[in-house]
Amino acid sequence: MTNSSISNFKIKLFADGADLAGIKEMYQNPFIKGFTTNPTLMRKAGIQDYKLFALEVIQAIPDRPISFEVFADEFDEMEKQALEIASWGKNVSVKIPVTNTRKEFAGPLIERLSHAGVALNITALTTLEQVKSVTKQLSPKVPAIISVFAGRIADTGRDPVPLMAEAVKVMSDKPQSELIWASPRELLNIFQAESVGCHIITATNDILKKLTLVDKDLDQYSLETVQMFYKDAQAAGYKISISG
């Protein structure tokens, strides 16, 4: 994929991860417009000190949006964490889950924080009704992100594209809000998200690195695949004794 074709994207590419080296690597790519992470990714990366890691990331990425998530389950504690996280940097958005673990809607908290001027990233949405409910809580004057986990929707055998297209329309009432296509499973999802007008897609480094494959000659790709199989068989020393 050429640089010019990437720059023609209207959708913003965000990198999703918790590996500081990988984050710094993606920061060198001018086409990566922001960063997201979550407690699960941080745990997998071996992060033990949440705030220390976050401050290291903010120091490394001072001029692009970064989302960090609260991890409390009670809304009053979520609010305290959100205000603390928001104080870490002007480019920080605070991720608030759409519900707590008891399926209680975070709407009142979202409304308080948004109208207090906190930039939010409402996360873990999977239905259009959730998008509608969250959008109603947002201040029309404060930037906000709504993260719909389109990849998880697709994992259930449902096509997320129609839902995402409708979500864009629903959110148009709040012009400061942006829709994220979250948890993509393949590079094609970037083009799907672009086609329905999603503002952002956040993807792991493994998926983002596949951008170099866009428009690759398929005959050449076929040949490279054959060559890979052959080289690996040779390297493994595989042999078949031919009987007879």
C-alpha positions as CSV (number, residue, x, y, z in Angstrom):
1,M,0.0,0.0,0.0
2,T,1.4,3.4,-0.9
3,N,1.6,6.3,1.4
4,S,-0.8,8.3,-0.8
5,S,-3.5,5.6,-0.6
6,I,-3.2,5.5,3.2
7,S,-3.5,9.3,3.3
8,N,-6.7,9.1,1.3
9,F,-8.4,7.4,4.2
10,K,-10.9,9.5,6.1
11,I,-11.0,7.1,9.0
12,K,-8.3,7.6,11.7
13,L,-6.1,4.6,12.5
14,F,-5.5,4.1,16.2
15,A,-3.0,1.5,17.6
16,D,-4.3,-0.8,20.3
17,G,-1.9,-2.4,22.7
18,A,0.1,-2.2,25.9
19,D,3.6,-3.0,24.9
20,L,5.6,0.2,25.3
21,A,8.1,-0.7,22.6
22,G,5.3,-1.5,20.2
23,I,3.6,1.8,21.0
24,K,6.7,3.8,20.4
25,E,7.2,1.9,17.1
26,M,3.7,2.8,15.9
27,Y,4.2,6.4,17.0
28,Q,6.9,6.7,14.3
29,N,4.2,6.1,11.7
30,P,2.5,9.4,10.9
31,F,-0.6,7.6,9.8
32,I,-1.3,6.3,13.3
33,K,-3.4,9.1,14.7
34,G,-4.0,7.8,18.3
35,F,-3.6,5.0,20.8
36,T,-5.9,2.8,23.0
37,T,-5.3,0.2,25.6
38,N,-7.2,-1.7,28.3
39,P,-6.6,-3.6,31.5
40,T,-6.6,-7.0,29.7
41,L,-3.9,-5.9,27.3
42,M,-1.9,-4.4,30.1
43,R,-2.1,-7.6,32.1
44,K,-1.0,-9.7,29.1
45,A,1.9,-7.3,28.6
46,G,3.0,-7.8,32.3
47,I,2.2,-4.3,33.4
48,Q,2.1,-4.2,37.2
49,D,2.0,-0.4,38.0
50,Y,-0.9,1.0,36.1
51,K,-0.2,4.7,36.6
52,L,3.6,4.4,36.0
53,F,2.9,2.7,32.7
54,A,0.3,5.3,31.7
55,L,2.7,8.1,32.5
56,E,5.5,6.5,30.5
57,V,3.1,6.2,27.5
58,I,2.0,9.8,27.8
59,Q,5.6,10.9,28.0
60,A,6.4,8.9,24.8
61,I,3.2,10.0,23.0
62,P,2.7,13.7,24.0
63,D,0.7,14.9,21.0
64,R,-1.8,12.2,19.9
65,P,-4.9,10.9,21.7
66,I,-4.5,8.1,24.2
67,S,-7.3,6.2,26.0
68,F,-6.8,4.7,29.5
69,E,-9.6,2.7,31.2
70,V,-11.0,2.8,34.7
71,F,-11.1,-0.6,36.4
72,A,-13.4,-0.1,39.4
73,D,-16.9,-1.7,39.4
74,E,-18.7,0.8,41.6
75,F,-19.6,4.0,39.8
76,D,-18.4,6.4,42.6
77,E,-15.0,4.7,42.5
78,M,-15.0,4.8,38.7
79,E,-15.6,8.6,38.9
80,K,-12.7,9.1,41.2
81,Q,-10.4,7.0,38.9
82,A,-11.7,8.9,35.8
83,L,-10.9,12.3,37.2
84,E,-7.4,11.1,38.2
85,I,-6.7,9.6,34.8
86,A,-8.0,12.7,33.1
87,S,-5.5,14.8,35.0
88,W,-2.5,12.9,33.6
89,G,-2.5,14.6,30.3
90,K,-4.4,16.9,27.9
91,N,-4.4,14.2,25.2
92,V,-5.9,11.6,27.5
93,S,-9.4,10.2,27.1
94,V,-10.9,8.2,29.9
95,K,-12.4,4.8,29.0
96,I,-15.7,4.1,30.9
97,P,-17.4,0.7,30.3
98,V,-21.0,1.0,29.1
99,T,-22.1,-1.1,32.2
100,N,-20.5,-2.4,35.3
101,T,-20.2,-6.2,36.0
102,R,-23.8,-6.2,37.3
103,K,-25.1,-4.9,33.9
104,E,-26.0,-1.5,35.5
105,F,-25.8,1.2,32.8
106,A,-23.1,3.8,33.4
107,G,-25.3,6.5,31.9
108,P,-25.5,8.9,34.9
109,L,-21.7,8.7,35.4
110,I,-21.1,9.3,31.7
111,E,-23.4,12.3,31.8
112,R,-21.6,13.8,34.9
113,L,-18.2,13.4,33.5
114,S,-19.0,14.5,30.0
115,H,-20.8,17.7,31.1
116,A,-17.8,18.3,33.5
117,G,-15.6,18.5,30.4
118,V,-13.9,15.1,30.7
119,A,-13.0,13.5,27.3
120,L,-14.5,10.0,27.4
121,N,-14.1,6.8,25.5
122,I,-17.2,4.7,26.3
123,T,-16.2,1.1,25.7
124,A,-17.5,-2.4,25.3
125,L,-20.7,-1.6,23.4
126,T,-22.2,-4.3,21.1
127,T,-25.7,-3.1,20.4
128,L,-27.3,-0.1,18.7
129,E,-29.5,0.5,21.7
130,Q,-26.4,1.0,23.8
131,V,-25.1,3.5,21.3
132,K,-28.4,5.4,21.5
133,S,-28.4,5.4,25.3
134,V,-24.8,6.5,25.5
135,T,-25.2,9.2,22.9
136,K,-28.0,10.8,24.9
137,Q,-25.7,11.3,27.9
138,L,-22.9,13.1,26.1
139,S,-22.4,16.8,26.2
140,P,-22.6,18.3,22.7
141,K,-19.6,20.5,23.5
142,V,-17.1,17.9,24.8
143,P,-15.2,15.4,22.7
144,A,-16.1,11.8,23.2
145,I,-15.6,8.4,21.7
146,I,-18.0,5.5,21.5
147,S,-16.2,2.2,21.0
148,V,-18.4,-0.5,19.5
149,F,-16.8,-3.9,19.5
150,A,-17.6,-4.8,15.9
151,G,-15.1,-7.7,15.9
152,R,-16.9,-9.3,18.8
153,I,-20.2,-8.8,17.0
154,A,-18.7,-10.6,14.0
155,D,-17.5,-13.4,16.3
156,T,-21.2,-14.3,17.0
157,G,-21.9,-14.7,13.3
158,R,-23.6,-11.3,12.9
159,D,-22.5,-8.8,10.3
160,P,-21.5,-5.6,12.2
161,V,-21.5,-3.4,9.1
162,P,-25.2,-2.4,9.2
163,L,-25.1,-1.7,12.9
164,M,-22.0,0.5,12.6
165,A,-23.6,2.4,9.7
166,E,-26.6,3.1,11.9
167,A,-24.4,4.1,14.8
168,V,-22.8,6.8,12.7
169,K,-26.2,8.2,12.0
170,V,-27.3,8.0,15.7
171,M,-24.2,9.8,16.9
172,S,-24.6,12.7,14.3
173,D,-26.7,14.5,17.0
174,K,-23.5,15.0,19.0
175,P,-21.0,16.4,16.5
176,Q,-18.1,16.2,19.0
177,S,-18.5,12.4,19.3
178,E,-16.6,9.9,17.2
179,L,-17.3,6.2,16.6
180,I,-14.6,3.6,17.0
181,W,-14.7,0.2,15.2
182,A,-13.1,-1.8,17.9
183,S,-11.7,-5.3,18.1
184,P,-11.1,-5.7,14.3
185,R,-10.1,-9.2,13.3
186,E,-8.6,-8.5,9.8
187,L,-7.3,-5.7,7.6
188,L,-10.6,-5.8,5.6
189,N,-12.3,-4.4,8.6
190,I,-10.5,-1.0,8.1
191,F,-12.1,-0.7,4.6
192,Q,-15.5,-1.8,6.0
193,A,-15.3,0.8,8.8
194,E,-14.2,3.5,6.2
195,S,-17.1,2.6,3.9
196,V,-19.8,3.3,6.6
197,G,-18.2,6.5,7.9
198,C,-16.7,5.3,11.1
199,H,-14.4,8.0,12.5
200,I,-11.8,5.7,14.0
201,I,-10.7,2.1,13.9
202,T,-8.4,0.8,16.6
203,A,-6.3,-2.2,15.8
204,T,-3.4,-4.2,17.1
205,N,0.1,-3.8,15.7
206,D,-0.2,-7.2,13.9
207,I,-3.2,-6.0,11.9
208,L,-1.8,-2.5,11.2
209,K,1.4,-4.0,9.9
210,K,-0.6,-5.7,7.2
211,L,-1.3,-2.3,5.6
212,T,1.7,-3.0,3.5
213,L,-0.2,-5.8,1.8
214,V,-3.0,-3.6,0.4
215,D,-3.3,-4.0,-3.4
216,K,-0.5,-6.6,-3.4
217,D,-0.4,-8.6,-6.6
218,L,-2.3,-11.8,-5.9
219,D,-0.3,-13.9,-8.3
220,Q,2.9,-12.8,-6.5
221,Y,1.2,-13.5,-3.2
222,S,0.4,-17.0,-4.4
223,L,3.9,-17.7,-5.5
224,E,5.3,-16.4,-2.1
225,T,3.0,-18.8,-0.3
226,V,4.2,-21.7,-2.4
227,Q,7.8,-20.7,-1.7
228,M,7.1,-20.5,2.0
229,F,5.7,-24.0,2.2
230,Y,8.6,-25.4,0.2
231,K,11.3,-23.6,2.3
232,D,9.7,-24.7,5.6
233,A,9.5,-28.3,4.4
234,Q,13.1,-28.2,3.4
235,A,14.2,-26.6,6.6
236,A,12.3,-29.2,8.6
237,G,14.0,-32.0,6.7
238,Y,10.8,-33.7,5.8
239,K,11.0,-36.9,3.8
240,I,8.5,-39.4,2.5
241,S,9.8,-42.9,1.7
242,I,8.2,-44.0,-1.5
243,S,7.0,-47.6,-1.3
244,G,7.4,-49.9,-4.2
